[in-house]
Amino acid sequence: MATLEKQIAINTTRHEKNFQRYMFSGENVLLCGSQFIDNIDNWQEEFQKYRDEIPESMGKKSHNIKSRSTAKNNTLSYQQVLSFLPEECDFHGGMMTPEMCAQFALEYLQTRYPEQAYVYAIHKEPMKDNHGKLIKSDTGEQLYRNYSVHLLINRTNHKTGNRLHEGEGKAAGQKRAAFVRDLDKKWKLEHLKEGESNSQIAKRKPTRQEKEITARGKAQNKGDWESYKATLREMVGKARDRAIDFDHFANQLEEWRIEALKRNGRIYVRDKDNPRYQFNTAKLDASYTPNILNKAFQENAKLRAIETLLRGFEDKAKIATATRKEIKVKRSEYKTLLDNKYREYVHIATIAKGTPLKHFEKFKLPRLPDLLRDDFESKQLLLSYKIKGEKLRDKYASNHPVVKKDTQLQGSDNTVGDITQQKVMSRDIGITSR
């Protein structure tokens, strides 16, 4: 879920310039971008350039009016913040990466402010306690809460010079919020029920069982006294990444001697070697809630289906490649066989020269191998040898009525071969097999 947390009206260039360091400096700034800006480092000067270039007829003076505490029309630009639910961020197991947050923000900006100059920056927000102090892990690493997108929108229209006006403050804010909710639906981001807290990540506290395990581990002076919970968390994560449904998830954990069960809409796990304690998966990690786990199972099932389909294509391609090679080899072997058979037939035909046609032995073609039955080139090869055999028989046989008649009509023996070939080609050819 993305939330449009706030909009701040910026009334002076000094106020505007103060955002430069906050928005674009520091290790928490991950990505930035702009529209109608040549150099993002000088965005504030370029914002001002658009205002200065507006003709008097478009209200140039009103765009640079000095700040007055009672004036609303002296707003130069607007700062807005899009904040993403921690559970949706990739470092908490969600789908949103910094790049995807930028795409989400651009869809928002390009739809609502297509003719305004703007700049934006993606921040990775650190986790803080109620007193504003940074929260770190036991190893001293900074913990992060979520991603947010900081937007600064020039009020001056880049093309017309008109000043942006979205309506009265409250109504305009409701419209912006509704637009973001529609984007959430389009992006299939988590939606929260009314009255529920936005996120449980920052509010997670050790349970009584965890405290007992920790205390026992410390008392036994074990170096890795958090390994019990850490192992469960790791195994649940591995099972989540493999499973396509809850039963598959539970069976996977069963192989690692971890029991998984559903109760009252929650999922619990416990180590069979330490069955006294069981943990709500959502307490182990915010990305292990039933809804998020079910989403992961569905995505895994889709990926599994795609992988199976791709493997099928690859297998068919391999078979096709192998078959083509086999056909080529088999065709070569079959041609060699045809050559040998034809040479034998030439020898037979030469000896039988002058034998009446009806007693003259026909050229018996070797049977076409099963692998070549649908191969066009092999069929063409077979036909060519059949024609060669028929021509040879016509040439050496006596009492051939067609050859004799054609010869008398043409008055020359030179046309016998051509006439015979025409006769054979026009004949309904059947393949004689051994």
Secondary structure, DSSP 4 states (H G I P E B T S, - for coil): -EEEEEEEEE-SHHHHHTHHHHHH-STTEEEEEEES-S-GGGHHHHHHHHHHTS-GGGTHHHHTPPP-TT-STT--EEEEEEEE-GGGBGGGT-SB-HHHHHHHHHHHHHHH-TTEEEEEEEEEEEPB-TTSPBPB-TTSPBPEEEEEEEEEEEEEETTT-PBP--SSHHHHHHHHHHHHHHHHHHHT---PPTTS-S-STTT----HHHHHHHHHHHHTT-TTTTHHHHHHHHHHHHHHHH-SSHHHHHHHHHHTTEEEEEETTEEEEEETTSTT--EEHHHH-GGGSHHHHHHHHHHHHHHHHHHHHHHHHHHHHHHHHHHHHHHHHHHHHHHHHHHHHHHHHHHHHHHTTT-BGGGSPP--BPPPPGGGTT-HHHHHHHHHHHHHHHHHHHHH-BS-HHHHHHHHHHT-GGGHHHHHHHHHHHS-----B-
